[in-house]
Amino acid sequence: MCGRYTSTSAPADLARVFDVQPDDVRVDELPLRYNVAPTQDVYAVATRRPKQDGEIPRRQLGAFRWGLIPHWAKDPSVGSRMINARAEGIEGKSAYKRALLRRRCIIPADAFYEWQARPGGAKKSAKVPYVIRHRDGSALAFAGLWELWRPPDQPDAEPIRSCVIITTSANELIAPLHDRMPVVLPPRSWDQWLDPANQDLAIIQGLLVPAPADEFEAYPVSTRVNGVANEGPELIAPLPEGSELLAVTGDPAQSSMLTPAEAAG
């Protein structure tokens, strides 16, 4: 799954990476975040459908609420439960099947977090957080879907734009941490994924696969990332060799210590 990630690139930089023209950057700069959480506004790249024959589709960079609100939802609260969508069977899910054909997007990230369960540990707070990112430091392109939602009784209201990150089975690097990972699209797939004319489900599903493990690195970080309110570059700092990792169980008196070697399993 993907429940937290980092987003520290400026819109102009993202536009260059994802081939968005300056006039198609439709978002003011969002705060730098090292702990992006569901329901927050995030950057996403989508392709505007041509309004008339002969018009060339153009990529646009905008802000979307993380947590997809289906067009049929009665209120937006449902979006907080739709931050991830499993690639397997996604074409048959009522919340996603329309967007899969018509509203695909790329959600840029610098890195994402995953938590490895400690032996015998059942609580999220007893898990070890890891940063996962490209070895070469390049941007991650999460496969996403987006939707427009308006209150059913206010059809002329300003719509809420929301998005969801698609997940797939974990590659060999991430599998020891979690059995799922975000679909990270390689640059060669961006055109096909973002092309609104591409409605071939076989091609679309063929893109929703695990990225190669050798493209990534993962390392344990402080459990400070567990707190949504915590922010700053220190959240992605590798733990010093030989340092101890505090795995907070909720009660400071019951906290336990785990070395990086033990965390890596």
Rosetta blueprint (number, residue, H / E / L):
1 M L
2 C L
3 G L
4 R L
5 Y E
6 T E
7 S E
8 T L
9 S L
10 A L
11 P H
12 A H
13 D H
14 L H
15 A H
16 R H
17 V H
18 F L
19 D L
20 V L
21 Q L
22 P H
23 D H
24 D H
25 V E
26 R L
27 V L
28 D L
29 E L
30 L L
31 P L
32 L L
33 R E
34 Y E
35 N E
36 V E
37 A L
38 P L
39 T L
40 Q L
41 D E
42 V E
43 Y E
44 A E
45 V E
46 A E
47 T E
48 R E
49 R L
50 P L
51 K L
52 Q L
53 D L
54 G L
55 E L
56 I L
57 P L
58 R E
59 R E
60 Q E
61 L E
62 G E
63 A E
64 F E
65 R E
66 W E
67 G L
68 L L
69 I L
70 P L
71 H L
72 W L
73 A L
74 K L
75 D L
76 P H
77 S H
78 V H
79 G H
80 S H
81 R H
82 M L
83 I L
84 N E
85 A E
86 R E
87 A L
88 E L
89 G L
90 I H
91 E H
92 G H
93 K L
94 S L
95 A L
96 Y L
97 K H
98 R H
99 A H
100 L H
101 L H
102 R H
103 R L
104 R E
105 C E
106 I E
107 I E
108 P E
109 A E
110 D L
111 A E
112 F E
113 Y E
114 E E
115 W E
116 Q E
117 A L
118 R L
119 P L
120 G L
121 G L
122 A L
123 K L
124 K H
125 S H
126 A H
127 K L
128 V E
129 P E
130 Y E
131 V E
132 I E
133 R E
134 H E
135 R L
136 D L
137 G L
138 S L
139 A L
140 L E
141 A E
142 F E
143 A E
144 G E
145 L E
146 W E
147 E E
148 L E
149 W E
150 R L
151 P L
152 P L
153 D L
154 Q L
155 P L
156 D L
157 A L
158 E L
159 P L
160 I E
161 R E
162 S E
163 C E
164 V E
165 I E
166 I E
167 T E
168 T E
169 S E
170 A L
171 N L
172 E L
173 L L
174 I L
175 A L
176 P L
177 L L
178 H L
179 D L
180 R E
181 M E
182 P E
183 V L
184 V E
185 L L
186 P L
187 P H
188 R H
189 S H
190 W H
191 D H
192 Q H
193 W H
194 L H
195 D L
196 P L
197 A L
198 N L
199 Q L
200 D L
201 L H
202 A H
203 I H
204 I H
205 Q H
206 G H
207 L L
208 L L
209 V L
210 P L
211 A L
212 P L
213 A H
214 D H
215 E H
216 F E
217 E E
218 A E
219 Y E
220 P E
221 V L
222 S L
223 T H
224 R H
225 V H
226 N H
227 G L
228 V L
229 A L
230 N L
231 E L
232 G L
233 P H
234 E H
235 L H
236 I H
237 A L
238 P L
239 L L
240 P L
241 E L
242 G L
243 S L
244 E L
245 L E
246 L E
247 A E
248 V L
249 T L
250 G L
251 D L
252 P H
253 A H
254 Q H
255 S L
256 S E
257 M E
258 L E
259 T L
260 P H
261 A H
262 E H
263 A H
264 A L
265 G L
